[in-house]
Amino acid sequence: MLNPTLPLLLLLAACSSGLQFGGGSSPVPRTQAAVTQQAVRAVQAAIKSGPSPGGLIEVEFPASQQLSKAESKEAEDVNVDFAKSLIDALSVPFIGAGPCRLVLPTSASRRLKSSCNAKRVRSVDSSDAIQIFLCPSSPREYADAADRSALSPTIIINGLAKNPKSVSDAALNAFYLKPLTYNSCVVGFLYRCYPRPWLAVDDTSAVLREFEDRDIRVKGTSTPDLREAVKLCSKAWDDRAIAARRK
């Protein structure tokens, strides 16, 4: 049983070591660096396989040790660091996908803006560039991302205040990592790293099931329905508890 108050990286390390699927290792990331590496590669793969010239892509992962995307200094730093890593990778001359335009939320704090400047996050002011929406939080920002995705690849990083209408099912979930809780404990994760399918992984690192988009996403949206993954992970937790009591 894993305590949900443990730092994210400890939880990932506990749940990821030795993870096996299909006869090989399934690399659920155990560090923030691994999250960044996998997510960047997933976005690159999504851009290559997506519609031309545009396409809407989502990236979602816990940005703070409290396992939430709540606004905090820690979350801001993680999100800015990831945006910089993604933009740097996509903007590599000749082999990258192209220059990027960073779009900050209208509610962005002064600290967030200063952090982007201090860390020299590269951004070009061009509608033809790859559009990077960092933590959008309003209906207008989500609508703007959808509109721009018709013209160029558009990536939403850790969108906030989402509702079923925020992002349509036309979007591609390139990377997704969500801790699943049961009885106030983290019992597993819902994980997706494109082009791999979605995976429900319990807290012993066992992959319980894989899902395609049609199996896991709420109809008409890009939002995954967590209920089946939570059900699988909680049942596995209960089964182990029952077996332990019988010993």
N, C-alpha and C positions, 0 to 999 in steps of 0.2 A: 504494500500500500504506500503510495507516494503522497507526501504532504504538499498541497498546492501552493504553500507559501515558500517552498524552496525556490532558490534562484532558477531561472529558466534553463541555464546551461547545465546545471546539475540534473534537472529533470530530464533533459534531452540525453545527457550522458547515461543516466540510469535506464532510460527506455530504449536506447539505440544500440547498445553494445551487443554484438552477436545477432543482430536482426537477420533472419533468413527468409527468403521467398523464392520459390521456383528453382530451388537448388543453388541459389547464389546469395550474395549479400545485398540487402536493400538499404542503401545509404541514407537513412533518416539522419539529418545533420545533428551534430552534438555540440557545436560551438557556433557563435555568431559568424565567425569567418566562414564556416562550412555552409551556413544558411545563405550568406551572401554569394558564395561561389556557385552553389546549386541554383539559386534563384536567377543569377545573371545568365548562366548557361541555359536555363529553361526559357528565359525571355528571348535569348538569341535564337533558340530553336523555334520558338513560337513566331518570331518575326519572319524567319525563313519559310515556314510552312503556311503562314497566314495569307489572307487575300492581298492582292496588290491593287492600289498602292498603300492601302491603310490596314485597319484591323485594330480591335480593342483588346488589350491584354491586362490581366490583373495579377498582382503579387500581394500576398497577405501572409504575415507572420507576426508572432509576438515581438514587440519592440521594447519591452521592458521586463524586468525580472518579476514583476507582479502578474505576468502572463496576460496582459491586456494591452490594448493600443491607446489607453488613456493618455491624455496630454501630460507630459512630464519632461523634465530636462533630459532624463535618460532616454526616453522614447524619441525625443527630438534629435538627440545625437545619433542614435542608431539609425533613424530614418534618413537623416542627412548623409551619414557615412554610406548607407546603402545606395542612395541616389547618386552620390559621387562615383562609387564603384561601378554602378550600372552605366552611367554616362561615359565614364572613362573607357569602359570595355566596348561600348557601341560606337564610340567616336574614333577608334584607332584608324588612322589613315589606311586606305586601300583594302583592309580586311574587315573593318567594322561595318556596321549597318548604316552609319551616317551620323551627322551632327545632331545634337539634341537640344530641345528647348525645355527648360525646367519651369513648371507652372506651380507656384506656391498657392496655398489656399488664401482666400481673402481675409480669413481670420488669423493668418500667420502672425506669430509673436515677433517682436523686435529681435529677440534672442535667436529665433529660427532664421530670420533673414541675415543676421550678423554671422551666424554659424556657416551659412552657405557661402558668404563672402570670404570668411576667414579660411575655410577649407578649399576655397577656389573651385567651387563646383562650376564646371563649364556649362554655359548656356548661350545659345544663339537665338536672336529674335527673328525667327522665320517660321511661317506657317507650313513650309515644306519640310521642316525638320521633324525628327521623331519627337513626339510630345510626351513629356514625363510629368504626370500630375502627382504631386507629393501630398498625400493625406487630404484629398478633397473632402469637404464636409457639408456642402449645400447642394440642393437640387440643381441650381444653376451651374455649379461646377461639374457635376456629373453629366448634365446635358451638354455642356461645352466639350467635355471629353468625348462623348458619343459623336458629336458633330465633327470634331477634328479627326476622329478615327476613320472617317470616310475619305480623307485626303492623305493621311500619313499614319504609320504605326503609332499607337497611343497607349501608354502604359500607366495604369493606376497603381500607385504604391500605397498600401495600407489605408484604403479609404475609410473615412469615419462617418458616423451617423447614417449608415446605409439603411435603406428600406427596400422592400421587394421591387420597387420601381426604379431604384437608383441605377442599376446596371442590367442591361437586357441579356438574354441568353445568347446573343451574338458574340459576347465577350468570351475570351479564352482564359481559363484559369491556369496560368503558366506555373505558378508556385503557390502552394497553400500549406500552412502548418498551423494546426489548431489543437491545443490541449483539450481533452475531454474529461469532464468531471462527473463523479458519482459519489453520493454521500460525503461531499466536501473533499474528496480526494481525486487527484489526477489518475485516471485508470487507463489512459492511452492517448492516442493522437489520430486525427484525420490528416492525411499527408498526401500531397500531390506534387510531383516534379515532372513537368511536361518534357518529353512525350509519354512518360509512364502514366498508367491509370491512377486513379485515387486509391489510397490504401487506408484501411482501418487497422491500426497497430495497437496492441494492448501494452500494459506496463511491464510485461516480461519480454518485450521485443518480438512477440509473435504477430505475424501478419494474419489477421482473421478473415479478411475479405478484400477483394479489389472491386472497384466500381468504375463504370463508364459515366460520362456526363449525364446520360439519360437516366441512370440509376440513382444519382446522388443529388442532382441540382433541382431546386424548386422550379416548377414549370414556368417558363417565360422569363427566368432570371438567371444570373450567374451564381447565385447564392446556394451553397450546398446545404442540404437538409441533414443535420447532424444526428437525427434521432436513431437511425439504423446503426450508425457507427457507435454511438453511445450505448445502445442496447447490446451490441456485440461485446464491447469492452467491459461493460458492467456485468454481463453474464459470465464472462471469463473470470472476472474478479471474484464473483460470488461462488463459482464452481471451485476455484482454488481454495477459497475460505472454507467451504463445506468439506472438501477433501482433507484439508489440514486438521479440521476438528475430528475427523474420523480416525486419524492416525493415533 
